[in-house]
Amino acid sequence: MVMQGTTEMITDEWCQVLGIDFAEPYDNFFSLGGDSLMVLRLTRRLEDRLHGQFPLTVLYLDGTLGAPIDACYEAARHSGSSK
């Protein structure tokens, strides 16, 4: 599920959905203007790019950019993937 460049890909999708040029791992989706419809849009884009399901709760429970990045790497660790 997770491939090399995942951090950059998630950051890119995050920025595109929010209409911003740059984001840090501690930036909060909702503080930057995100809303529930944008969460759905971002989730769909991540699922398309990762070729798998992405849990909505990740963005609602911890709205930082680091949360979906960490979730992808955690899923890869549990599945035995190294990247």
C-alpha positions in Angstrom: 0.0 0.0 0.0 2.8 2.5 0.9 5.5 3.3 -1.7 8.5 5.4 -1.7 7.5 9.1 -1.9 4.4 8.6 0.2 5.1 11.6 2.4 5.5 13.9 -0.6 2.4 12.5 -2.3 0.2 13.0 0.8 1.6 16.5 1.3 0.9 17.3 -2.3 -2.7 16.0 -2.1 -3.3 17.8 1.2 -2.1 21.1 -0.3 -4.1 20.7 -3.5 -7.3 20.1 -1.6 -6.7 23.1 0.8 -5.5 25.3 -2.1 -2.2 26.1 -0.4 1.4 25.9 -1.5 3.2 24.5 1.5 2.4 22.5 4.7 4.3 21.2 7.7 3.5 17.9 9.5 2.1 19.8 12.5 -0.3 22.0 10.3 -3.9 21.3 11.1 -6.3 20.6 8.2 -9.2 22.5 9.8 -7.2 25.4 11.0 -6.0 25.9 7.4 -9.6 26.2 6.2 -10.5 22.5 5.6 -14.0 21.3 6.3 -15.9 17.9 6.2 -16.4 18.0 2.4 -12.7 18.6 1.9 -11.9 15.7 4.2 -14.0 13.5 2.0 -12.2 14.9 -1.1 -8.8 14.3 0.4 -9.7 10.8 1.6 -10.9 9.9 -1.9 -7.7 11.3 -3.5 -5.5 9.4 -1.1 -7.4 6.2 -1.7 -7.0 6.6 -5.5 -3.3 7.3 -5.1 -2.6 4.5 -2.5 -4.9 2.0 -4.2 -6.7 1.1 -1.0 -9.0 2.4 1.7 -8.0 5.3 3.9 -9.9 5.8 7.2 -11.7 9.1 7.6 -11.2 9.0 11.3 -7.5 9.7 10.9 -8.2 13.3 9.8 -11.0 13.8 12.3 -9.1 12.5 15.4 -5.8 14.2 14.6 -6.2 16.9 11.9 -2.5 17.4 11.3 -0.7 16.6 8.1 1.5 14.2 10.1 -1.5 12.0 11.0 -2.2 10.5 7.5 1.5 10.1 6.8 1.9 8.2 10.1 -1.2 6.1 9.4 0.2 5.0 6.0 3.5 4.0 7.5 1.8 2.2 10.4 -0.4 0.3 8.0 2.7 -0.7 6.0 4.5 -1.8 9.1 1.6 -4.0 10.1 1.3 -5.5 6.6 5.1 -6.3 6.5 5.9 -3.7 3.8 9.2 -1.8 4.2 8.2 1.3 2.2 
